[in-house]
Amino acid sequence: MLCLAACGSDPNTPGGIVVPTDNYGTTAAATEAAIEATPDPATRSQIIDGAFTSTVRKDIPNLQGATDAELIHIARGLCYAFANGKTWIEEVALVVHSGFSGYDAGQIIGASTAAYCPQYNSLAPGS
């Protein structure tokens, strides 16, 4: 069972933060172009969900067993935590505490923010 957004965290153990590189920028740009060409909100949501789930499945092998709904729930939970004042370090600690490496945590958070809450991309270290 994947549990990220609702689990406890230890902010003192960030687990080696890795900030994602432009891997998600390319996906985000292609997704953005498709979204702009699609006026229907439901279709836009499907485009974002599809781009997100295919990206994380490709880049994070530890998420292969998760359903699309679980992946989307995780991503939105991470965005919700940012909206409620969590820092990048706290988010990484949360994901690491759930059993992922620091690298995978950075990838999960990077893909989540790129797809669902790009307004928080600037919270990443080195942004």
Contacts in CASP RR format, 6 or more apart in sequence:
PFRMAT RR
TARGET T0000
AUTHOR 0000-0000-0000
METHOD contacts of the structure
MODEL  1
MLCLAACGSDPNTPGGIVVPTDNYGTTAAATEAAIEATPDPATRSQIIDG
AFTSTVRKDIPNLQGATDAELIHIARGLCYAFANGKTWIEEVALVVHSGF
SGYDAGQIIGASTAAYCPQYNSLAPGS
2 63 0 8 1.000
2 66 0 8 1.000
2 70 0 8 1.000
2 74 0 8 1.000
2 98 0 8 1.000
3 98 0 8 1.000
4 74 0 8 1.000
4 77 0 8 1.000
4 78 0 8 1.000
4 94 0 8 1.000
4 95 0 8 1.000
4 98 0 8 1.000
4 108 0 8 1.000
5 73 0 8 1.000
5 74 0 8 1.000
5 76 0 8 1.000
5 77 0 8 1.000
5 78 0 8 1.000
5 80 0 8 1.000
5 81 0 8 1.000
5 94 0 8 1.000
7 94 0 8 1.000
7 97 0 8 1.000
7 98 0 8 1.000
8 94 0 8 1.000
8 97 0 8 1.000
9 90 0 8 1.000
9 93 0 8 1.000
9 94 0 8 1.000
9 97 0 8 1.000
10 93 0 8 1.000
10 97 0 8 1.000
11 87 0 8 1.000
11 89 0 8 1.000
11 90 0 8 1.000
11 93 0 8 1.000
12 93 0 8 1.000
13 93 0 8 1.000
13 96 0 8 1.000
13 97 0 8 1.000
14 89 0 8 1.000
14 92 0 8 1.000
14 93 0 8 1.000
14 96 0 8 1.000
14 102 0 8 1.000
15 92 0 8 1.000
15 93 0 8 1.000
15 96 0 8 1.000
15 101 0 8 1.000
15 102 0 8 1.000
15 105 0 8 1.000
16 92 0 8 1.000
16 96 0 8 1.000
16 102 0 8 1.000
16 103 0 8 1.000
17 88 0 8 1.000
17 89 0 8 1.000
17 92 0 8 1.000
17 102 0 8 1.000
17 105 0 8 1.000
17 106 0 8 1.000
17 125 0 8 1.000
18 102 0 8 1.000
18 103 0 8 1.000
18 105 0 8 1.000
18 106 0 8 1.000
18 107 0 8 1.000
19 106 0 8 1.000
19 110 0 8 1.000
19 124 0 8 1.000
19 125 0 8 1.000
19 126 0 8 1.000
19 127 0 8 1.000
20 106 0 8 1.000
20 107 0 8 1.000
20 109 0 8 1.000
20 110 0 8 1.000
20 111 0 8 1.000
20 114 0 8 1.000
20 124 0 8 1.000
23 55 0 8 1.000
23 59 0 8 1.000
24 55 0 8 1.000
24 110 0 8 1.000
24 111 0 8 1.000
24 114 0 8 1.000
24 115 0 8 1.000
25 114 0 8 1.000
27 51 0 8 1.000
27 55 0 8 1.000
27 111 0 8 1.000
27 114 0 8 1.000
28 51 0 8 1.000
28 114 0 8 1.000
28 115 0 8 1.000
28 118 0 8 1.000
30 51 0 8 1.000
31 47 0 8 1.000
31 48 0 8 1.000
31 51 0 8 1.000
31 115 0 8 1.000
34 47 0 8 1.000
35 44 0 8 1.000
35 47 0 8 1.000
35 48 0 8 1.000
38 44 0 8 1.000
38 47 0 8 1.000
48 115 0 8 1.000
48 116 0 8 1.000
49 68 0 8 1.000
49 72 0 8 1.000
49 115 0 8 1.000
50 68 0 8 1.000
51 115 0 8 1.000
52 71 0 8 1.000
52 72 0 8 1.000
52 75 0 8 1.000
52 111 0 8 1.000
52 112 0 8 1.000
52 114 0 8 1.000
52 115 0 8 1.000
52 116 0 8 1.000
53 68 0 8 1.000
53 71 0 8 1.000
53 72 0 8 1.000
55 111 0 8 1.000
55 115 0 8 1.000
56 63 0 8 1.000
56 71 0 8 1.000
56 107 0 8 1.000
56 108 0 8 1.000
56 111 0 8 1.000
57 63 0 8 1.000
57 64 0 8 1.000
57 71 0 8 1.000
59 107 0 8 1.000
59 111 0 8 1.000
60 104 0 8 1.000
60 107 0 8 1.000
60 108 0 8 1.000
60 111 0 8 1.000
62 100 0 8 1.000
62 101 0 8 1.000
62 104 0 8 1.000
63 71 0 8 1.000
63 104 0 8 1.000
63 108 0 8 1.000
66 74 0 8 1.000
74 108 0 8 1.000
74 112 0 8 1.000
75 108 0 8 1.000
75 111 0 8 1.000
75 112 0 8 1.000
75 115 0 8 1.000
75 116 0 8 1.000
76 112 0 8 1.000
76 116 0 8 1.000
77 112 0 8 1.000
78 91 0 8 1.000
78 94 0 8 1.000
78 95 0 8 1.000
78 108 0 8 1.000
78 109 0 8 1.000
78 112 0 8 1.000
78 113 0 8 1.000
78 117 0 8 1.000
79 112 0 8 1.000
79 113 0 8 1.000
79 116 0 8 1.000
79 117 0 8 1.000
79 120 0 8 1.000
81 90 0 8 1.000
81 91 0 8 1.000
81 94 0 8 1.000
82 91 0 8 1.000
82 113 0 8 1.000
82 117 0 8 1.000
82 120 0 8 1.000
82 123 0 8 1.000
83 117 0 8 1.000
83 120 0 8 1.000
86 94 0 8 1.000
87 123 0 8 1.000
88 109 0 8 1.000
88 123 0 8 1.000
88 124 0 8 1.000
88 125 0 8 1.000
89 125 0 8 1.000
91 105 0 8 1.000
91 109 0 8 1.000
92 102 0 8 1.000
92 105 0 8 1.000
92 106 0 8 1.000
92 109 0 8 1.000
95 102 0 8 1.000
95 104 0 8 1.000
95 105 0 8 1.000
95 106 0 8 1.000
95 108 0 8 1.000
95 109 0 8 1.000
96 102 0 8 1.000
96 105 0 8 1.000
100 108 0 8 1.000
109 124 0 8 1.000
110 121 0 8 1.000
110 124 0 8 1.000
113 120 0 8 1.000
113 121 0 8 1.000
113 123 0 8 1.000
113 124 0 8 1.000
114 121 0 8 1.000
121 127 0 8 1.000
END
